[in-house]
Amino acid sequence: MSDKLMDQGLKTLAAMDDERMEDCIHCGDNWYVIHHIDGVCHKCQDKGLPGRWEIRKAQIIKRALLNTVLILAGTSAIIYALFMFFE
């Protein structure tokens, strides 16, 4: 094998060593980060499973809706109490 080819192979292996590995957030498959999109491997992406940001976004929306419901319920209770007080 030529020295140039050997050097190229060593550089490629060194670059792969520098690359981080990551587990898929759904199936746990461990692979290079470059192959995962938002923490999801190709198999889970093909299944349409959400990534980290989509999961976080859904949690934020759910929390905001719950807070809105609690605020509306609290406001209704205060209005009812005032209505009963002034009756």
BELJOKA-V234283 format. One record per pair of residues at least 24 apart in sequence whose ideal C-beta (glycine too) atoms are under 8 Angstrom apart, sorted by the first residue. I is the first residue (numbers start at 1). GAP is how many residues later the second one is. D is the distance in Angstrom with one decimal. If there is no record, write none. Layout:
BEGIN
i = (I & I)
gap = (GAP & GAP)
d = (D & D)
END
This chain:
BEGIN
i = (25 & 25 & 25)
gap = (26 & 27 & 30)
d = (7.5 & 6.3 & 7.8)
END
